[in-house]
Amino acid sequence: MAGSEGQEPLGPGAGELLGPQVPGTTTLVYGSYPPVPGLAARVTQSEVTAAWEAGEVVTVVSPRPSAAHMALRISGPLSGHRLRDLRREVGAARLVFCAEPQVPLSLGGPRLLRQVQHALTVRALARAFAEFEHVTLAVTGDLGASKAVLDPLRRAAQEVHDQIAPEVQNRVGADRLAHLGQPVSPLGPDEMLWQDRVRRAIRIVARRVLGSRATSMGARAEIAEAEIRRGLQRAARRLRAGDPRG
């Protein structure tokens, strides 16, 4: 499958579509795709082949530019919004979503921030899944979240294809994977994770809001980050308790 000519790499945090969809698409397949290396890309390729053999008209979309028809980053709390936009753009009734570490759950940043982000991402994606007539979720590797966090996403899919043993999927691996270096990121080499952008924004806001009331630049950032962390802790407790305000 040839990639679109004139494609340019997505910038950090970009959500723009690159490339044209296939007219009359019935199935959207999302996931890493060759020449991006790794098991996840091979899994996506096998799902594409299976859809073709079933007579489906397929548009393939990958997190970063590849041999897929289109490229769109679906990772983090904006995942649901971007998937809904993609569905409207492509017009597919069926979805095959190939999940892997960093897609759709980012792995960097503080543990608490990851937990809140993962819960928000899963909720948003589950709602987006519901807009398709049929969803297949293919999971490759440890997504870095517990079974309890991932269950809403699994329940929103009519089929789930696990590429690893269930006992690995049930393990909370976020702490280990957050610091695990990967030679090739499914999001591209220049990806700035959502948590890193938030931390940078905190420091900018701290400089402007607190000004001379703090004794140093570092102190201003720490004060602001502590306030936001307390807010995130309250949000995490509400999410765990099932409070709809979470």
C-alpha positions in Angstrom: 0.0 0.0 0.0 1.6 3.2 -1.1 1.7 6.2 1.1 0.4 9.6 0.0 2.9 11.8 -1.8 4.0 15.0 -0.2 3.3 13.9 3.4 5.1 15.8 6.1 5.7 14.5 9.6 3.1 15.5 12.3 4.4 18.0 14.8 4.3 17.3 18.5 0.6 17.0 19.7 -0.7 17.5 16.1 -4.1 16.2 15.2 -4.2 17.0 11.5 -5.0 14.3 9.0 -2.4 13.5 6.3 -3.4 11.8 3.1 -6.7 10.9 1.4 -9.2 8.2 2.5 -10.4 5.5 0.2 -13.8 6.2 -1.5 -16.5 3.9 -0.3 -14.6 2.9 2.9 -16.5 0.4 5.0 -13.8 -0.4 7.5 -11.3 1.9 9.3 -8.2 0.2 10.6 -6.1 2.3 13.0 -2.7 1.3 14.2 1.1 1.4 13.6 1.9 0.3 10.0 5.0 -0.6 8.0 7.6 0.5 7.5 7.3 1.4 11.2 9.0 -1.7 12.8 7.6 -3.8 15.6 4.9 -6.4 16.4 2.1 -3.8 16.6 2.7 -2.8 12.9 2.6 -6.5 11.9 -0.6 -6.9 13.9 -2.2 -4.0 12.1 -1.1 -5.4 8.7 -2.7 -8.7 9.5 -6.0 -7.0 10.5 -6.0 -5.1 7.2 -5.4 -8.3 5.3 -8.3 -10.0 7.1 -10.6 -7.1 6.3 -9.7 -7.2 2.7 -10.2 -10.9 2.5 -13.7 -10.4 4.0 -14.5 -8.1 1.2 -14.3 -4.8 3.1 -13.1 -1.5 1.6 -10.4 -0.4 4.0 -8.8 2.9 4.9 -5.7 2.5 7.1 -4.7 5.3 9.5 -1.5 5.2 11.5 -0.3 7.3 14.5 2.6 8.6 12.4 3.3 8.8 8.7 3.9 5.4 7.1 2.6 3.3 4.2 -0.9 3.8 5.6 -3.4 5.9 3.7 -3.5 8.6 6.4 -1.8 9.6 9.6 -3.4 10.9 12.7 -2.2 10.9 16.3 -4.8 9.3 18.6 -3.2 9.3 22.0 -4.3 11.0 25.3 -7.5 12.6 26.4 -8.2 14.0 22.9 -8.4 10.5 21.5 -12.2 10.2 21.5 -12.6 13.6 19.8 -10.1 12.7 17.1 -11.6 9.3 16.5 -15.0 10.8 16.1 -13.7 13.3 13.6 -11.9 10.6 11.7 -15.0 8.5 11.5 -16.9 11.4 10.0 -14.1 12.0 7.6 -13.7 8.4 6.4 -17.4 7.4 6.7 -16.6 3.8 7.9 -19.2 1.8 9.8 -16.6 -0.7 11.2 -13.5 0.0 13.2 -10.4 -2.1 13.9 -8.4 -0.2 16.6 -4.9 -1.6 17.2 -3.7 -0.5 20.7 -0.1 -0.7 21.9 2.1 1.1 24.4 1.6 4.9 23.9 -1.4 4.3 21.7 -3.9 5.4 23.0 -2.5 5.7 26.6 0.6 7.8 27.1 3.2 6.4 29.4 5.3 9.3 30.6 4.9 11.8 33.4 4.0 11.5 37.1 2.0 8.4 38.1 -1.0 10.3 39.3 -1.3 12.4 36.2 -1.1 9.2 34.1 -3.9 7.6 36.1 -6.2 10.5 35.5 -5.3 10.8 31.9 -5.8 7.1 31.3 -9.3 7.2 32.9 -10.3 10.2 30.8 -8.9 8.6 27.6 -10.6 5.3 28.1 -14.0 7.0 28.8 -13.7 9.2 25.7 -12.6 6.4 23.4 -15.4 4.1 24.7 -17.9 6.7 23.7 -16.3 7.1 20.3 -16.4 3.3 19.8 -20.1 3.4 20.3 -20.6 5.4 17.2 -19.4 2.5 15.0 -21.6 -0.4 14.1 -18.8 -2.9 14.9 -15.5 -2.5 16.7 -12.6 -4.8 16.9 -9.9 -4.0 19.6 -6.5 -5.6 19.0 -4.2 -5.2 22.0 -0.4 -5.6 21.5 1.8 -5.4 24.5 1.3 -4.0 27.9 -0.7 -0.7 27.6 0.5 0.4 31.0 -2.8 0.4 32.8 -4.7 -2.0 35.0 -7.5 -4.4 33.8 -10.0 -2.2 35.7 -9.0 0.9 33.8 -9.1 -0.9 30.4 -12.3 -2.8 30.9 -14.6 0.0 29.7 -12.7 0.0 26.4 -12.9 -3.7 26.1 -16.6 -3.7 26.8 -17.2 -1.1 24.1 -15.7 -3.5 21.4 -17.6 -6.4 19.9 -14.4 -8.3 19.4 -11.1 -8.2 21.4 -7.9 -9.7 20.0 -5.2 -10.0 22.6 -1.6 -10.4 21.4 -0.2 -11.1 24.9 -1.2 -13.4 27.8 -4.2 -12.0 29.8 -2.1 -12.2 33.0 0.3 -9.6 31.6 -2.6 -7.4 30.6 -4.0 -7.5 34.2 -0.8 -6.3 35.6 -0.3 -2.5 36.3 2.8 -1.8 34.3 2.7 2.0 34.0 5.6 2.6 36.4 7.9 0.2 34.7 7.0 1.3 31.2 7.0 5.0 31.9 10.8 4.8 32.0 11.4 2.1 29.5 13.3 3.5 26.5 11.9 2.5 23.1 14.1 2.9 20.0 11.1 3.8 17.8 8.0 5.5 19.2 4.6 4.7 17.5 4.0 8.5 17.8 7.2 9.5 16.1 10.7 10.5 17.3 9.8 14.1 18.3 6.7 13.4 20.3 6.1 15.5 23.4 3.8 13.6 25.7 0.7 15.3 27.0 2.0 15.3 30.6 5.2 17.1 29.5 3.2 19.8 27.8 1.1 20.2 31.0 4.1 20.5 33.2 5.6 23.1 30.9 2.4 25.0 30.9 2.3 24.9 34.7 5.7 26.6 34.9 4.6 29.3 32.4 1.4 30.1 34.4 3.4 30.1 37.6 5.8 32.7 36.3 2.9 35.0 35.2 0.5 34.5 38.1 2.7 34.2 41.2 5.3 36.7 40.1 7.4 38.1 42.9 5.4 36.4 45.6 7.6 33.4 45.4 11.3 33.5 46.2 12.6 31.8 43.1 11.5 30.5 39.7 11.8 26.9 41.0 9.6 27.7 44.0 6.9 29.3 41.8 6.7 26.2 39.6 6.6 23.9 42.6 3.8 25.8 44.3 1.7 25.8 41.1 2.4 22.2 40.4 1.5 21.2 44.0 -1.9 23.0 43.6 -2.7 21.3 40.3 -1.6 17.9 41.8 -4.0 18.3 44.7 -6.8 19.0 42.1 -5.8 15.9 40.2 -5.8 13.8 43.3 -9.4 15.0 44.0 -10.4 14.1 40.4 -8.7 10.7 40.7 -10.7 9.9 43.9 -13.9 10.9 42.2 -13.1 8.7 39.2 -12.4 5.7 41.4 -15.6 6.3 43.3 -17.6 6.6 40.1 -18.6 10.2 40.8 -19.9 11.6 37.4 -18.2 14.9 38.2 -14.9 13.1 37.6 
